[in-house]
Amino acid sequence: YGLDDNITIRLADGLCGIQKDDVDTVTICGMGGKLMKDIIEAGKDRLSNGMQLILSPQSEVREFRAYLLENGIDILSEMMIKDEGKYYFIFHVLVKKDEREWSEEEYRYGKDICKDDMKTFLAYLEKEERQYEQILEKMKQAPENDRAAQRIAQLHQDITCLKKRRQLVYDCGCFA
């Protein structure tokens, strides 16, 4: 592609293949948010202020967003794509402290994700809601105990959060 002079590809265990101020952009994709968090945490000393990261967590997205923000990594923008039936979050982040307040809905679904591809994002929310509703129906049929009651309460919170986010998307006027 003619980018050999601009890109250096390194195969390494986490971030141990770079030194602080050695690179300006790091890409970590194709794994769960927990593993990505562990990689960033283990390599924190190699991240410099102003370094960009392109991140695509495949799971634990809410927890991963919270981790980034709590650790001085500002989420500049997010997008969502759908490929072969799977939804992918892609974050463009900058190593620096984000002073903005984040709501629970924003931790789960991002702050500005609705700006670019509304149809994909809304389809994702619909898929998530269907999954929550299916799990909720199964949980209602399960034997009653404290753990099941807690899970049912959590599912109701998840659905409420999702519906709030969907309403915000419609209210922002981004969706035509």
C-alpha positions in Angstrom: 0.0 0.0 0.0 3.0 2.3 -0.1 3.0 3.0 3.6 6.3 1.3 4.6 7.9 4.6 5.4 5.0 5.6 7.7 4.1 2.5 9.6 6.2 0.2 11.7 4.5 -3.1 12.7 5.8 -4.8 15.8 4.8 -8.1 17.2 5.2 -8.0 21.0 3.7 -9.1 24.3 1.4 -6.2 24.9 3.1 -2.8 24.8 6.6 -4.2 25.7 7.6 -3.7 22.1 7.6 0.1 22.4 9.4 2.7 24.5 7.8 5.9 25.8 7.9 8.6 23.1 8.9 5.9 20.5 5.6 5.9 18.7 2.7 8.3 18.2 -0.1 5.8 17.6 -0.9 2.3 19.0 -3.6 0.0 17.7 -5.1 -2.8 19.8 -8.0 -4.7 18.3 -9.7 -8.1 18.2 -9.8 -9.0 21.9 -12.0 -8.4 24.9 -12.0 -5.2 26.9 -10.6 -6.9 29.9 -7.6 -8.2 28.1 -7.1 -4.8 26.4 -7.3 -3.2 29.9 -4.7 -5.6 31.2 -2.4 -4.8 28.2 -2.7 -1.1 28.8 -2.3 -1.4 32.5 0.8 -3.5 32.2 2.3 -1.0 29.7 1.2 2.3 31.3 4.8 3.3 31.7 5.2 3.1 27.9 2.4 5.5 27.1 3.2 9.1 26.8 1.0 12.2 27.0 -0.5 12.9 23.6 -0.1 9.4 22.3 -3.1 8.2 20.3 -4.6 4.7 20.5 -7.1 3.0 18.2 -8.9 0.5 20.2 -11.7 -2.0 19.4 -12.9 -4.0 22.4 -15.0 -7.0 21.5 -16.6 -7.4 25.0 -16.8 -5.7 28.4 -17.1 -2.4 26.5 -18.7 -0.4 29.4 -16.0 -1.4 31.9 -13.3 -0.7 29.3 -14.7 2.8 28.7 -14.7 3.5 32.5 -11.1 2.2 32.8 -9.9 4.5 30.0 -11.5 7.5 31.5 -10.4 6.7 35.1 -6.8 6.3 33.9 -6.2 9.6 32.0 -7.2 8.3 28.5 -9.6 10.6 26.7 -12.1 9.1 24.3 -11.9 11.6 21.4 -14.4 9.8 19.1 -16.1 6.5 18.6 -17.7 4.7 15.8 -19.5 1.5 15.3 -19.4 -0.8 12.3 -21.2 -4.1 11.5 -19.3 -6.8 9.6 -20.7 -10.2 8.9 -23.5 -9.8 11.5 -21.1 -8.7 14.3 -21.0 -5.2 15.8 -17.6 -3.5 16.5 -16.9 -0.5 18.6 -13.9 1.5 17.5 -12.4 4.1 19.8 -10.0 6.9 18.9 -8.4 7.9 22.2 -5.7 10.2 23.5 -3.5 9.7 26.5 -4.6 12.7 28.7 -7.1 13.4 31.4 -10.7 13.8 30.2 -12.5 16.2 32.6 -16.0 15.6 31.2 -18.6 14.0 33.3 -19.9 10.6 32.0 -23.3 9.2 32.7 -24.1 5.4 33.0 -25.6 5.5 29.5 -22.4 7.1 28.1 -20.1 4.5 29.8 -22.2 1.7 28.2 -22.9 3.2 24.8 -20.4 6.0 24.3 -20.8 9.8 24.3 -20.7 10.7 20.6 -21.2 7.4 18.8 -24.5 8.5 17.2 -22.9 11.1 15.1 -21.8 9.0 12.2 -23.8 5.8 11.5 -27.1 6.0 13.2 -28.6 3.0 11.5 -25.9 0.7 12.7 -26.0 2.0 16.3 -29.7 1.7 16.5 -29.6 -1.8 15.1 -27.1 -2.6 17.8 -29.3 -1.2 20.5 -32.3 -3.2 19.2 -30.2 -6.4 19.2 -29.1 -5.7 22.7 -32.6 -5.1 23.9 -33.8 -8.3 22.3 -31.1 -10.2 24.1 -31.8 -8.6 27.5 -35.6 -9.3 27.1 -34.8 -13.0 26.2 -32.6 -13.4 29.2 -35.2 -11.7 31.4 -37.9 -14.1 30.3 -35.7 -17.1 31.0 -34.7 -15.6 34.4 -38.4 -15.2 35.3 -38.9 -18.9 34.8 -35.9 -19.9 36.9 -36.3 -20.8 40.6 -36.5 -17.8 42.8 -33.5 -17.0 44.9 -31.5 -13.8 45.9 -29.0 -14.2 43.0 -31.8 -14.6 40.4 -33.7 -11.6 41.9 -30.5 -9.5 41.7 -29.9 -10.6 38.1 -33.5 -9.7 37.2 -33.1 -6.3 38.8 -29.9 -5.7 36.9 -31.6 -6.7 33.6 -34.3 -4.2 34.3 -31.6 -1.5 34.8 -29.9 -2.6 31.6 -33.1 -2.3 29.6 -33.9 1.1 31.1 -30.4 2.4 30.4 -30.6 1.1 26.8 -34.0 2.8 26.3 -32.7 6.1 27.7 -29.8 5.9 25.2 -32.1 5.1 22.3 -34.3 8.1 23.2 -31.3 10.3 23.4 -30.3 9.2 19.9 -33.8 10.1 18.6 -33.9 13.4 20.5 -30.5 14.5 19.2 -32.0 14.7 15.7 -29.1 12.7 14.2 -31.4 10.1 12.8 -33.2 10.8 9.6 
